[in-house]
């Protein structure tokens, strides 16, 4: 139909194809198309039998690209208990048989078998988080760089527009992939120490070898600190790691994208729809985001269990107001749009336009988080521009209401600065959010009630959640709103004991919550919490950290979320006796407020969730 007799780049994606800026394969395809290249995308190829899906387009002129999906394939497929999830969020009708486990490895091996002379470049979250030695929870083993296991030629890690464009330009100019060794944000293998470009330099960070990490878990803990720090620096260093006789070379990332570059990416001619081949089929992930707009990239929270710091980094790139409004108007033209935006957010809802006031200080900074253990005094926490975005969107005649579905950082809202104008704006934002942008339930993520566990998570003390809940309840009363705050919590995180979960149950009961949004900690590749869970060490202090690893230990912790279910009471009472805390039985099942008073817990009165349920 296009009259093409060749294709420059062929992308193999493990997700269903949705032509939308939230789907990686679409972003890379549209970006390369805008640069004048011919791009083909093969979504969810059949990896069985005669490999016909891998043959149908023949060889690309430049390279094959493997994009395994918006989520890590194993996280997408299995729960923390290694059970099959109810559906695959990125497959038609949620089917589980559309992608293999580890599609990066499976697809690459097939391509190398069929076309051994054609370069294969890896991208996406699965390869990005497996770029050096990492712990794999589903195989319960320490795995080497995914280049070694897949046979691919290169990894482009992180957000891929700039690095993929530059790589394509270089190859179009005639350079072979083996010659491209200085391109930022790439990973490649050298067959010997002598092949490392420029040799090992003084400023290079040389990690413990893969073999050393296999022998000594402390070495792996030391490695992960360097990886996180260099992923979140404006002036990062090259990272080297020996694997057998080979060396993994991780070039530093590109500078953070500019507003103009991010606007350009979102302005590409996406249809914002699934491919017509999926007509009549539901793609769960698309249904969640089709009427949403992403307004920034990056997250400076640095939560130890989150993959964003290793993939997007901590520095925020915000879209311009004009770009956001233009996309909102495009969403309003979509079929079945009723005037309601489901989300106007990002990795964290309220980090839009926030950055360091002194850029020189940011250039030297190695902190993985701008808000832990305390909010950096150099961070501009002014919510004024975000308020303007919300109000400008709501002023559009096509929009009845814009909701905030992304998680809100309440520590930023509570933070007080020497600038009273900023403090006033943050208070104004809090009221604006609660009054106009909550669809009955506001999602926040305290994650735990134990401050020692929260410290390891890099989350604010639980007292701040109490303070925010008081503000939320007060504003709801003043505005006559019947809304609920929905907190997210995690069990079995490194540092968490059964007693901590028992106390969480009593504290949340005292706040009038029956928890719904909960999960067991899932170790995902290349996060600080995962390596803490595997190695038993805090990578930054190298002090020992306990983790619940046995299935019985994890289930013991998880059951405390559901203290309000009659069928759980017997097990919980037995568990409390077994851990030496029978005193909590009365606190949990008889005396709601006694525990908080006895333990001298700070905070306000229980919330109004029960009152709202009774009124309904």
Secondary structure, DSSP 8 states (H G I E B T S, - for coil): ----S--SEEEEESS--B-STTSHHHHHHHHHHHTT--EEEEES---STT-HHHHTT---SSEEEEE--SS-HHHHHB-TTS-B-S--TTSBTT-STTS-TTHHHHHHHHHHHH-TTS-EEEEHHHHHTTSSSEEETTTTEEE--HHHHH--SEEE-SS-HHHHHHHHHHHHTT--GGG--S-TTEEEEESSGGGSTT-S-TT-EE---HHHHHH-HHHHHHHHHHHHHHHT-SS---EEEEETTEEEEE--------HHHHHHHHTS----SB-GGGTT--BHHHHHHTTEEE-EE------TT-SHHHHT-SS-EE--HHHHHHHHHHHHTSTT--SEESEEE-SSTT-TT--BSSHHHHHH---S-SSSSS--TTB----HHHHHHHHHHHTSTT-SEE---S-B-HHHHH---S-HHHHHHHHHHHHHHHHHS-SSEEEEEEE-S-HHHHHHHT---HHHHHHHHHHHHHHHHHTT---EEEEEEEES-TT--HHHHHHHHHHHHHTT----SEEE----TT-HHHHHHHHSB-TTT--B-----SHHHHHHHHHGGGTTSHHHHHHHHHHHHHTT-THHHHHHHT-TTHHHHHTT----S--SHHHHHHH-
